[in-house]
Amino acid sequence: MNPFAIFSTLWAHKLLAIPLVLLIVGACGYAMFYGPRTYESSATYVLITPDTPSDLDIANNPALTAKTDNPYLRAPEPSLAAQVVMTRLGALDVAEALERDGLSTDYTALPASEFGSGQIIRVTASADTPEKAVNTTSRLGTLLTEELRSIQLVNGADEQYFMTAQEVTPPGAAVERLSSRLRNVAMLGVAGLVLLFGAVSAARALELRKSRRAPATEGAEDNGFEPADVPKSDFESTENHTSSNNLDGLLVKPNSNGRDVLSRSN
């Protein structure tokens, strides 16, 4: 696509293109400086595994067997509890509970991989105000603790042998997520360009249609029916020929051989 051709087409329809360009620039500028903002807050939690009695302790006190009947302590994968908790936080009922409390439903609960452990969870919440983002993150931390406890209430184990969540980094001050502002500007810019080229294309198509219809109309007017000279009848031609050859009372008439002969007129 030739950029010069595009510019020429836009300039040919400048009365339509210039207002649209100003509208697009104004909308993008408003979204950049005065549009909605998105703020983000996060907190990190680590799951702590409790001390478990040794085989000797259980042999000396068989009641410890029931108290330590926690499936997550026996799991071959230490991060199993963390995976279950993150799944639970992503459930629909959790989002509905946050919405009922007037909090944000835009949040994530993912492993904090930079710490190098699958038992560390980072919860992040985004909202249109800093306060809402921080409050949502705090509420997620509470829900994380509650869900971790509830998933271990399966075999009647003693809570002394439950895994617990310890706060590593508390919900910090929310910071603006600049990417959301840039995304809004980009979306407005793309939508504006689509509108601009669509409007110019429609105007150009209408212009071409009119230019094609104009020559056809002019041709029809130029080639209108004009009465042609009607040829004279054979009688009129013969009469004129006879009258033109009437000399002093003599008529020149063709005979049967095709030759003219003179005869006197009466």
Rosetta silent file (secondary structure, phi, psi, omega in degrees, C-alpha in Angstrom):
SEQUENCE: MNPFAIFSTLWAHKLLAIPLVLLIVGACGYAMFYGPRTYESSATYVLITPDTPSDLDIANNPALTAKTDNPYLRAPEPSLAAQVVMTRLGALDVAEALERDGLSTDYTALPASEFGSGQIIRVTASADTPEKAVNTTSRLGTLLTEELRSIQLVNGADEQYFMTAQEVTPPGAAVERLSSRLRNVAMLGVAGLVLLFGAVSAARALELRKSRRAPATEGAEDNGFEPADVPKSDFESTENHTSSNNLDGLLVKPNSNGRDVLSRSN
SCORE:     score description
SCORE:     0.000 S_00000001
   1 L     0.000  129.863 -176.230    0.000    0.000    0.000 S_00000001
   2 L   -83.488  117.809  179.613    1.390    3.334   -1.096 S_00000001
   3 H   -61.340  -35.261  179.466    1.462    5.843    1.796 S_00000001
   4 H   -64.353  -38.558  178.302    1.439    8.746   -0.655 S_00000001
   5 H   -65.655  -38.896  178.272   -1.729    7.412   -2.267 S_00000001
   6 H   -63.942  -45.984  179.473   -3.371    7.103    1.150 S_00000001
   7 H   -62.369  -39.513  179.683   -2.392   10.664    2.044 S_00000001
   8 H   -64.139  -40.604  178.716   -3.645   11.921   -1.309 S_00000001
   9 H   -65.194  -41.925  178.515   -6.979   10.201   -0.804 S_00000001
  10 H   -65.240  -40.272 -179.047   -7.333   11.667    2.682 S_00000001
  11 H   -68.952  -32.672  177.757   -6.381   15.108    1.460 S_00000001
  12 H   -64.725  -25.324  178.689   -8.892   14.868   -1.379 S_00000001
  13 L  -116.310   42.448 -173.137  -11.573   14.380    1.307 S_00000001
  14 H   -63.951  -29.325  178.667  -10.039   16.774    3.831 S_00000001
  15 H   -64.684  -24.954  175.616  -13.378   18.294    4.787 S_00000001
  16 H   -95.873  -38.217 -173.446  -14.324   14.881    6.174 S_00000001
  17 H   -73.264  -41.836 -175.430  -10.887   13.612    7.208 S_00000001
  18 H   -62.667  -46.985  177.023   -9.643   16.618    9.197 S_00000001
  19 H   -60.962  -37.383  178.975  -12.560   16.706   11.680 S_00000001
  20 H   -67.150  -40.180  178.239  -12.273   12.954   12.204 S_00000001
  21 H   -63.156  -43.457  177.932   -8.515   13.188   12.791 S_00000001
  22 H   -63.043  -37.664  178.176   -9.042   15.975   15.340 S_00000001
  23 H   -65.160  -41.806  179.992  -11.724   13.874   17.017 S_00000001
  24 H   -65.134  -45.636  179.706   -9.403   10.852   17.239 S_00000001
  25 H   -62.339  -42.267  179.120   -6.525   12.910   18.632 S_00000001
  26 H   -64.049  -41.244  179.877   -8.808   14.540   21.169 S_00000001
  27 H   -65.973  -42.433  179.122  -10.257   11.204   22.312 S_00000001
  28 H   -65.721  -40.153  178.218   -6.812    9.645   22.685 S_00000001
  29 H   -64.445  -39.443  178.477   -5.544   12.686   24.585 S_00000001
  30 H   -65.662  -42.898  179.445   -8.506   12.590   26.929 S_00000001
  31 H   -64.541  -32.562 -177.777   -8.031    8.861   27.569 S_00000001
  32 H   -73.608  -39.921 -172.105   -4.333    9.417   28.239 S_00000001
  33 H  -107.598  -24.757 -175.439   -4.648   12.294   30.703 S_00000001
  34 L  -128.898    0.982 -177.320   -8.216   12.243   32.012 S_00000001
  35 L   -74.917  178.616 -179.623   -9.544    8.769   31.277 S_00000001
  36 L   -63.889  148.415 -178.800  -10.246    5.997   33.805 S_00000001
  37 L  -113.424  156.335  175.313   -7.310    4.641   35.781 S_00000001
  38 L  -125.815  126.209 -178.743   -6.522    1.148   37.034 S_00000001
  39 E  -113.389  147.576 -173.546   -4.656    0.651   40.303 S_00000001
  40 E  -129.310  137.723  176.646   -3.013   -2.559   41.441 S_00000001
  41 E  -135.045  148.472 -177.725   -2.140   -3.941   44.860 S_00000001
  42 E  -144.039  159.266  176.857   -0.570   -7.267   45.786 S_00000001
  43 E  -147.176  155.385 -176.673    0.399   -9.362   48.774 S_00000001
  44 E  -125.626  138.236 -179.074    2.407  -12.558   49.206 S_00000001
  45 E  -131.767  145.221  177.007    1.729  -15.505   51.501 S_00000001
  46 E  -118.219  140.441  178.905    3.703  -18.640   52.275 S_00000001
  47 E   -90.554  124.039 -177.086    2.174  -21.927   53.430 S_00000001
  48 E  -100.460  128.307  177.607    3.829  -23.262   56.567 S_00000001
  49 L   -90.254  129.440 -178.156    3.906  -26.997   57.211 S_00000001
  50 L   -75.884  161.864  173.571    3.562  -27.945   60.914 S_00000001
  51 L   -69.702  137.425  179.068    5.851  -30.312   62.754 S_00000001
  52 L  -111.527  147.451 -179.979    4.514  -33.846   62.672 S_00000001
  53 L   -67.407  149.521  178.913    5.125  -36.470   65.339 S_00000001
  54 L   -76.900  171.390  178.199    7.661  -39.112   64.590 S_00000001
  55 H   -61.524  -35.221  178.883    6.863  -42.789   64.261 S_00000001
  56 H   -65.896  -40.694  179.068    8.168  -43.300   67.797 S_00000001
  57 H   -63.365  -40.495 -179.971    5.831  -40.610   69.137 S_00000001
  58 H   -67.758  -36.795  178.712    2.874  -42.248   67.387 S_00000001
  59 H   -65.397  -37.368  178.797    3.891  -45.654   68.739 S_00000001
  60 H   -76.620  -28.135 -179.061    3.997  -44.259   72.252 S_00000001
  61 L  -135.245   87.179 -177.212    0.743  -42.335   71.762 S_00000001
  62 L   -59.889  -20.743  179.074   -1.543  -44.008   69.174 S_00000001
  63 L   -64.361  -20.386  179.177   -4.091  -41.165   69.527 S_00000001
  64 H   -67.295  -20.644 -179.619   -1.722  -38.998   67.489 S_00000001
  65 H   -62.048  -45.698  178.849   -2.605  -41.022   64.417 S_00000001
  66 H   -70.335  -37.318 -178.177   -6.101  -39.529   64.246 S_00000001
  67 H   -66.990  -30.401 -177.080   -4.904  -36.079   65.167 S_00000001
  68 L   -99.643   16.864 -177.412   -2.370  -35.989   62.332 S_00000001
  69 L   -79.136   69.905  179.539   -4.701  -37.432   59.688 S_00000001
  70 L  -112.541  112.706 -175.225   -4.156  -34.535   57.286 S_00000001
  71 H   -62.728  -27.366 -177.804   -3.985  -35.658   53.622 S_00000001
  72 H   -75.281  -21.897  175.008   -2.026  -32.577   52.577 S_00000001
  73 H   -77.214  -25.669 -179.696    0.775  -33.458   54.986 S_00000001
  74 H   -92.984   -4.810 -176.237    1.042  -36.892   53.397 S_00000001
  75 L   -65.796  138.967  178.604    0.888  -35.624   49.815 S_00000001
  76 L   -67.862  -24.038  179.595    3.998  -36.388   47.738 S_00000001
  77 L  -102.083  112.810 -176.318    3.819  -32.917   46.229 S_00000001
  78 L   -60.933  -27.438 -175.773    4.398  -30.235   48.925 S_00000001
  79 L   -88.124   10.799 -178.535    2.669  -27.542   46.849 S_00000001
  80 H   -60.155  -45.476 -179.791   -0.596  -29.480   46.584 S_00000001
  81 H   -61.037  -41.036  179.337   -2.301  -27.378   49.251 S_00000001
  82 H   -63.378  -41.075  179.318   -1.188  -24.160   47.541 S_00000001
  83 H   -64.218  -40.691  179.204   -2.574  -25.358   44.204 S_00000001
  84 H   -65.761  -42.448 -179.473   -5.914  -26.254   45.791 S_00000001
  85 H   -63.901  -43.234  179.253   -6.169  -22.890   47.552 S_00000001
  86 H   -63.348  -36.505  176.995   -5.411  -20.956   44.342 S_00000001
  87 H   -65.524  -41.752  179.493   -8.094  -22.970   42.553 S_00000001
  88 H   -65.177  -38.760  179.388  -10.595  -22.203   45.278 S_00000001
  89 H   -66.288  -25.419  178.341   -9.834  -18.470   45.164 S_00000001
  90 L   -86.352    3.879 -178.704  -10.557  -18.511   41.459 S_00000001
  91 L   -73.566  159.008 -177.138  -14.026  -20.009   41.970 S_00000001
  92 H   -65.921  -36.447 -177.711  -17.165  -18.110   41.058 S_00000001
  93 H   -65.478  -30.383  176.552  -18.514  -17.975   44.590 S_00000001
  94 H   -67.893  -44.340  177.730  -15.413  -16.102   45.760 S_00000001
  95 H   -62.139  -39.147  178.522  -15.865  -13.481   43.038 S_00000001
  96 H   -65.964  -37.315  178.169  -19.537  -13.124   43.969 S_00000001
  97 H   -64.942  -40.579  177.782  -18.620  -12.653   47.631 S_00000001
  98 H   -65.455  -39.902 -179.941  -16.182   -9.885   46.703 S_00000001
  99 H   -66.158  -38.235  177.593  -18.777   -8.206   44.521 S_00000001
 100 H   -63.127  -32.314  179.448  -21.343   -8.284   47.335 S_00000001
 101 L   -83.657    3.921 -179.555  -18.821   -6.541   49.553 S_00000001
 102 L    74.725   24.558 -179.576  -18.327   -3.815   46.946 S_00000001
 103 L  -104.129  175.109 -177.351  -14.822   -4.983   46.092 S_00000001
 104 L   -81.312  145.106  175.236  -13.139   -5.660   42.785 S_00000001
 105 L  -102.552    6.597  176.880  -13.526   -8.943   40.925 S_00000001
 106 E   -94.970   91.939 -176.443  -10.415   -8.291   38.857 S_00000001
 107 E  -149.288  165.810  176.849   -7.837  -10.306   40.785 S_00000001
 108 E  -140.621  152.694  173.288   -5.410  -13.207   40.467 S_00000001
 109 E  -133.808  106.051 -172.469   -3.909  -15.791   42.809 S_00000001
 110 E  -134.303  159.594  175.904   -0.738  -17.287   41.343 S_00000001
 111 E   -65.167  139.621  175.689    2.508  -18.861   42.542 S_00000001
 112 L   -86.887   86.821 -170.867    5.217  -16.350   43.306 S_00000001
 113 H   -65.509  -24.543 -177.042    7.808  -18.031   41.137 S_00000001
 114 H   -67.403  -17.914  178.110   10.588  -15.569   41.945 S_00000001
 115 H   -84.910  -10.440  175.425   10.780  -17.035   45.445 S_00000001
 116 L    73.894   23.513  179.278   11.515  -20.476   44.015 S_00000001
 117 L  -140.377  137.272  178.814    8.869  -22.323   46.002 S_00000001
 118 L   -77.366   -4.629 -179.832    5.489  -23.683   45.003 S_00000001
 119 L   -97.537   11.419  177.458    4.117  -22.967   48.490 S_00000001
 120 E  -109.719  126.943 -176.055    4.274  -19.205   48.084 S_00000001
 121 E  -117.845  136.775  174.995    1.164  -17.522   46.708 S_00000001
 122 E  -115.323  125.969  175.608    0.819  -13.984   45.449 S_00000001
 123 E  -106.974  135.815 -177.677   -2.610  -12.388   45.288 S_00000001
 124 E  -133.263  133.706  179.439   -3.062   -9.294   43.142 S_00000001
 125 E  -126.073  141.740  177.458   -6.135   -7.104   42.822 S_00000001
 126 E  -122.047  140.707 -179.096   -6.874   -4.314   40.355 S_00000001
 127 E  -152.353  172.202 -178.174   -9.516   -1.619   40.787 S_00000001
 128 L   -83.237   -7.713  175.401  -10.447    1.861   39.629 S_00000001
 129 L  -133.481  150.974  178.622   -9.368    3.423   42.935 S_00000001
 130 H   -61.172  -40.165 -178.468   -6.311    2.757   45.142 S_00000001
 131 H   -62.770  -42.868 -179.306   -8.442    2.135   48.226 S_00000001
 132 H   -65.022  -37.809  179.090  -10.569   -0.464   46.478 S_00000001
 133 H   -65.568  -44.358 -179.870   -7.498   -2.287   45.198 S_00000001
 134 H   -66.330  -42.850 -179.990   -5.896   -2.448   48.667 S_00000001
 135 H   -64.266  -37.258  178.503   -9.133   -3.538   50.343 S_00000001
 136 H   -66.373  -40.410  178.959   -9.650   -6.275   47.769 S_00000001
 137 H   -64.558  -42.092  177.859   -6.127   -7.582   48.313 S_00000001
 138 H   -62.309  -42.514  179.282   -6.618   -7.637   52.078 S_00000001
 139 H   -64.609  -37.167  177.611   -9.905   -9.482   51.677 S_00000001
 140 H   -64.259  -37.484  176.788   -8.250  -12.044   49.397 S_00000001
 141 H   -62.220  -39.745  176.999   -5.628  -12.685   52.066 S_00000001
 142 H   -65.312  -43.660  178.787   -8.388  -13.429   54.569 S_00000001
 143 H   -63.723  -36.281  178.631  -10.154  -15.716   52.103 S_00000001
 144 H   -60.880  -45.918  179.851   -6.875  -17.515   51.403 S_00000001
 145 H   -63.071  -42.405 -179.814   -6.461  -18.305   55.100 S_00000001
 146 H   -66.063  -41.806 -179.880  -10.067  -19.454   55.396 S_00000001
 147 H   -67.386  -37.680  178.823   -9.893  -21.674   52.319 S_00000001
 148 H   -62.770  -38.782  178.616   -6.621  -23.234   53.478 S_00000001
 149 H   -69.898  -43.671 -174.223   -8.235  -24.192   56.761 S_00000001
 150 H   -65.635  -34.477 -178.000  -11.450  -25.496   55.196 S_00000001
 151 H   -72.169  -15.121  179.935   -9.719  -27.847   52.749 S_00000001
 152 L   -95.699   -4.343  177.876   -7.957  -29.574   55.659 S_00000001
 153 L   -86.507   67.949 -175.353  -11.155  -30.252   57.607 S_00000001
 154 L  -119.789  -39.565 -175.064  -11.667  -33.627   56.017 S_00000001
 155 L  -116.037   15.539 -179.616  -10.608  -36.393   58.367 S_00000001
 156 L    73.162   25.418  179.460  -11.104  -34.749   61.742 S_00000001
 157 L   -69.517  155.111  178.162   -7.439  -33.946   62.163 S_00000001
 158 L   -73.669  136.053 -178.435   -6.374  -31.635   64.946 S_00000001
 159 H   -64.407  -12.722  174.594   -5.821  -28.040   63.780 S_00000001
 160 H   -62.524  -23.895 -177.858   -2.478  -28.207   65.530 S_00000001
 161 H  -112.589   32.111  174.293   -1.369  -30.202   62.506 S_00000001
 162 L   -95.476  148.075  169.865   -2.882  -27.939   59.861 S_00000001
 163 L   -72.606  143.762 -178.770   -0.855  -26.032   57.309 S_00000001
 164 E  -125.711  159.256  178.500   -1.106  -22.295   57.866 S_00000001
 165 E  -104.098  127.408  178.948   -0.614  -19.188   55.708 S_00000001
 166 E  -115.155  133.101 -177.605    1.914  -16.625   56.821 S_00000001
 167 E   -73.224  123.906  177.621    2.022  -13.160   55.309 S_00000001
 168 E   -91.990  -53.167  175.461    5.336  -12.454   53.582 S_00000001
 169 E  -126.330  122.210 -178.231    4.551   -9.043   52.095 S_00000001
 170 L   -71.523  166.112  176.436    1.398   -7.242   53.257 S_00000001
 171 L   -59.129  112.567 -178.158   -0.952   -5.463   50.845 S_00000001
 172 L   -85.933  177.371  177.989    1.078   -2.463   49.822 S_00000001
 173 L   -61.285  135.839 -178.149   -0.021    0.890   48.523 S_00000001
 174 L   -70.321  141.089  177.359   -1.748    0.536   45.197 S_00000001
 175 E  -118.222  149.891 -179.023    0.126    1.804   42.177 S_00000001
 176 E   -71.185  138.117  177.227   -1.332    2.827   38.858 S_00000001
 177 L   -93.229  100.462 -174.530   -1.049    0.260   36.118 S_00000001
 178 H   -63.070  -29.373 -178.070    0.187    2.344   33.196 S_00000001
 179 H   -60.692  -32.100  179.372   -0.429   -0.466   30.736 S_00000001
 180 H   -67.604  -37.894  178.322   -4.190   -0.088   31.178 S_00000001
 181 H   -65.806  -45.061  178.881   -4.012    3.597   30.202 S_00000001
 182 H   -64.480  -35.247  178.380   -1.926    2.808   27.133 S_00000001
 183 H   -64.839  -40.592  177.935   -4.307   -0.004   26.213 S_00000001
 184 H   -63.801  -41.609  178.915   -7.257    2.387   26.307 S_00000001
 185 H   -63.941  -43.070 -179.687   -5.412    4.871   24.104 S_00000001
 186 H   -63.762  -40.909  179.785   -4.484    2.123   21.637 S_00000001
 187 H   -64.918  -41.905  177.815   -8.057    0.848   21.464 S_00000001
 188 H   -65.844  -39.312  179.530   -9.412    4.342   20.825 S_00000001
 189 H   -63.994  -44.377  179.281   -6.759    4.963   18.187 S_00000001
 190 H   -64.790  -44.196  178.675   -7.519    1.761   16.315 S_00000001
 191 H   -62.665  -38.699  178.569  -11.271    2.384   16.479 S_00000001
 192 H   -66.095  -40.699  178.569  -10.735    5.943   15.252 S_00000001
 193 H   -65.094  -40.050  177.337   -8.604    4.841   12.309 S_00000001
 194 H   -61.287  -43.381  177.929  -11.205    2.282   11.309 S_00000001
 195 H   -63.585  -42.303 -178.800  -13.871    4.994   11.434 S_00000001
 196 H   -61.822  -53.126 -177.022  -11.680    7.423    9.462 S_00000001
 197 H   -68.904  -32.052  176.608  -10.821    5.041    6.637 S_00000001
 198 H   -65.650  -43.170 -179.949  -14.358    3.687    6.543 S_00000001
 199 H   -67.093  -42.436  179.427  -15.848    7.181    6.180 S_00000001
 200 H   -66.523  -39.456  178.370  -13.295    8.234    3.541 S_00000001
 201 H   -63.410  -41.357  178.420  -13.807    4.996    1.606 S_00000001
 202 H   -65.238  -40.981  178.524  -17.566    5.509    1.620 S_00000001
 203 H   -65.478  -39.644  179.575  -17.168    9.115    0.447 S_00000001
 204 H   -67.438  -40.454  178.595  -14.777    8.073   -2.307 S_00000001
 205 H   -63.462  -40.459  177.906  -17.097    5.293   -3.483 S_00000001
 206 H   -65.267  -38.302  178.573  -19.997    7.752   -3.630 S_00000001
 207 H   -65.628  -43.342  177.946  -17.859   10.209   -5.565 S_00000001
 208 H   -64.068  -37.418  179.206  -16.819    7.563   -8.094 S_00000001
 209 H   -63.889  -41.938  178.544  -20.427    6.487   -8.526 S_00000001
 210 H   -66.359  -39.458 -179.406  -21.491   10.031   -9.298 S_00000001
 211 H   -67.369  -29.544  177.598  -18.608   10.531  -11.736 S_00000001
 212 H   -76.739  -31.671 -179.923  -19.581    7.389  -13.633 S_00000001
 213 H   -77.633  -27.645 -177.133  -23.224    8.390  -13.901 S_00000001
 214 H   -63.999  -49.141  178.687  -22.462   11.930  -15.133 S_00000001
 215 H   -61.103  -37.375 -179.827  -20.904   10.982  -18.564 S_00000001
 216 H   -63.798  -39.310  178.901  -23.734    8.555  -19.269 S_00000001
 217 H   -68.309  -43.032  178.741  -26.320   11.288  -18.649 S_00000001
 218 H   -64.360  -38.904  178.791  -24.452   13.805  -20.788 S_00000001
 219 H   -64.333  -37.518  179.486  -24.104   11.276  -23.623 S_00000001
 220 H   -66.505  -36.223  178.588  -27.808   10.590  -23.559 S_00000001
 221 H   -71.872  -40.217 -179.145  -28.531   14.314  -23.888 S_00000001
 222 H   -68.145  -33.126 -177.247  -25.988   14.841  -26.705 S_00000001
 223 L   -98.060   29.499  179.292  -27.290   11.869  -28.694 S_00000001
 224 L   -66.070  157.453 -176.025  -30.944   12.841  -28.429 S_00000001
 225 L   -70.291  125.652  175.737  -33.222   12.142  -31.373 S_00000001
 226 L  -117.330  133.032  179.576  -33.175   14.926  -33.987 S_00000001
 227 L   -61.227  124.311  179.700  -35.624   14.841  -36.922 S_00000001
 228 L   -83.911  160.033  176.900  -33.655   13.910  -40.004 S_00000001
 229 L   -65.921  122.545 -179.140  -34.267   15.392  -43.445 S_00000001
 230 L   -80.389  121.979 -179.588  -37.007   13.391  -45.019 S_00000001
 231 L   -63.618  143.261  179.835  -36.053   12.479  -48.576 S_00000001
 232 L   -69.330  149.450 -179.618  -38.438   13.722  -51.151 S_00000001
 233 L   -70.034  163.969  178.728  -40.700   11.271  -52.801 S_00000001
 234 H   -61.101  -33.511  179.409  -40.114   10.059  -56.287 S_00000001
 235 H   -64.802  -46.349 -179.667  -43.088   12.093  -57.431 S_00000001
 236 H   -64.654  -37.164  178.791  -41.689   15.296  -55.970 S_00000001
 237 H   -64.944  -41.574 -178.627  -38.275   14.534  -57.473 S_00000001
 238 H   -68.819  -37.814  179.815  -39.808   13.902  -60.902 S_00000001
 239 H   -64.904  -43.540  178.761  -41.955   17.003  -60.611 S_00000001
 240 H   -64.792  -41.128 -179.896  -38.960   19.114  -59.746 S_00000001
 241 H   -63.095  -38.673 -178.791  -36.950   17.504  -62.458 S_00000001
 242 H   -69.603  -43.027 -178.384  -39.750   18.131  -64.944 S_00000001
 243 H   -68.824  -32.482  179.361  -40.273   21.689  -63.877 S_00000001
 244 H   -70.954  -21.513 -179.266  -36.571   22.398  -63.939 S_00000001
 245 L  -102.812   12.746  177.916  -36.398   21.176  -67.495 S_00000001
 246 L   -82.998  105.902 -175.277  -39.425   23.156  -68.722 S_00000001
 247 E  -117.228  112.338  175.772  -37.869   25.471  -71.298 S_00000001
 248 L    49.533   45.427  176.869  -40.103   27.861  -73.199 S_00000001
 249 L    82.476    4.119  178.270  -43.044   25.561  -73.155 S_00000001
 250 E  -104.903  138.500  178.636  -40.980   22.497  -73.979 S_00000001
 251 E  -109.154  137.240  175.745  -40.839   19.565  -71.691 S_00000001
 252 E  -101.111  111.814 -178.843  -37.935   17.247  -71.434 S_00000001
 253 E  -123.409  140.450  176.516  -39.261   13.763  -70.705 S_00000001
 254 E   -75.968  139.485  177.051  -37.404   10.496  -70.710 S_00000001
 255 L   -92.458 -171.893 -177.986  -38.635    7.974  -73.221 S_00000001
 256 L   -66.896  -21.120  178.981  -38.724    4.234  -72.920 S_00000001
 257 L   -88.489    0.537  179.523  -35.089    3.994  -73.970 S_00000001
 258 L    87.843    5.272 -179.979  -33.984    6.224  -71.131 S_00000001
 259 L  -100.882  148.272  177.834  -33.231    9.203  -73.385 S_00000001
 260 E   -79.911  137.302  176.893  -34.697   12.652  -72.910 S_00000001
 261 E  -128.714  153.198  179.824  -37.014   13.919  -75.632 S_00000001
 262 E   -92.423  140.026  175.171  -38.619   17.273  -76.079 S_00000001
 263 E  -144.099  148.575 -178.982  -42.342   17.698  -76.121 S_00000001
 264 E   -84.625  136.933  177.972  -44.479   20.813  -76.125 S_00000001
 265 L   -80.633  148.213  179.136  -46.505   21.471  -73.104 S_00000001
 266 L   -82.929    0.000    0.000  -50.189   22.112  -73.465 S_00000001
